[in-house]
Amino acid sequence: MQAIAYIRVSTDEQVKGGVSLAAQEERIRAYAAMTGLSLISVIREEGVSAALPLSQRPGGAELLALLNEHKAAHVISLKLDRLFRDAEDALRQTRLWDRAGVALHMVDMGGSTLNTASAMGRLFLTMTAAFAELERNLIAERTTAALAHKKQHRQAYSPTPYGFSRIGAVLTLDTAQMGIVERIKAYRDNGRSLRWIADRMNAEAVPTKKGGKWHASTIKYLLGNSLYAPT
C-alpha cells in the first residue's frame, strides 16, 4: 500500500495564482488517508510545463526511478494533466505501469476519483484522456481560426509581422519592408535556396524586424506566412 504523490504547477499557473502545490498536496494526503495508502514521497514539480514528457521533468524522472526500484505500487496525482501532456502519453505510460503492477490514482476527475487498479478505472482513464486531448485540439483549432481571421482582415496580432506596422489594433503596410518581401519572393521563384537568400540579406545589411540577422528559418517563415499571399 505504499504510494508516491506527484504534484505540479507550471509557470503560467503560478503567475495567475492557479492550483497551488500546497492545495494539491493537501487533497492527495486526504485521499491517501481515506484509502489506506501510505505516502513514502511527495514529488513537487514547480514551474515545469506539461509539454515536457514525464521522463524529461526532474520530478518525473525521480518518480519513474522510484517505481523502477519497486519502492511503491501506487501513484497519486490530483488530475490527469498534472502528470501527462496528452492522451498518447498518458495511455502509453499507464500501460507500462499496469504491466509492472503500479496503479494510478486521480483524486479529482470531475468531482470523482479514479483508480486504474480496476478494469472500470482503466476504461474511464482511457475515455478521460481521449476527451482531454479532444478539448486541447478544439482549442488549437479555434486559435488557428482566430489567427487566420486576424490575418485576413489585417488585424494586429503579436508579434507584428515583417512588412507591417501596428497602429492600435490594425496592421498597416510598411512599403520599404514589403519591397524586401517581394525581393525575397523573387529570389525564391528564381530557385535560390533559403540559406542563399538569408546570406544575401545579411550581406546587404538589410535589417530584420528586430534588427538581428537573417536565417534560413526566418526566410522560410516569411515565405509561408499567408499575410504575403496575393490578395
SULDA-V161245 format. One line per field, one symbol per residue. ss: DSSP state (@ for helix, = for strand, . for the rest). phi: phi as a letter, one per 40 degrees, with the letter a starting at -180 (. if undefined). burial: I if it has 24 or more other ideal C-beta (glycine too) atoms within 12 Angstrom, else O. A space follows every 10 residues. Layout:
# SULDA-V161245
ss=???
phi=???
burial=???
This chain:
# SULDA-V161245
ss=.========. @@@@@@.... @@@@@@@@@@ @@@@@..=== ======.... ...@@@.@@@ @@@@@@@@.. ...====..@ @@@...@@@@ @@@@@@@@@. ..=======. .====...@@ @@@@@@@@@@ @@@@@@@@@@ @@@@@@@@@@ @@..=..... ...====..= ===.@@@@@@ @@@@@@@@@. ...@@@@@@@ @@@....... .....@@@@@ @@@@.@@@.. .
phi=.cbbcbbabc dcccccgccc cccccdcccc cccccgcbcc abcbbbgbcc ccddcccdcc ccdccccccf cababbacbc cccbcacccc cccccccdcc gbcbbbcbbg gbbbbccbcc cccccdcccc cccdcccccc cccccccccc ccbfccabcc ccgbbbbgbb cbcbcccccc dcccccdccc gccccccccc ccccfcccdb gcccbdcccc cccccccccc b
burial=OOIIIIIIII OOIOOOOOIO IOOIIOIIOO IIOOOOIOIO IIIIIOOIOI OOOIOOIOII OIIIOIIOOO OIIIIIIIII IIIIIIIOII IOIIOOIOOO OIIIIIIIIO OOIIIIIOOO OIOIIIOIIO OIIOOIOOOO OOOOOOOOOI OOOIOOIOOI IIIIOOOOOO IOOOOOIOOI IOIIOOIIOO OOOIOOIIOI IOOOOIOIOO OOOIOOOIIO OIIOIOIIOO O
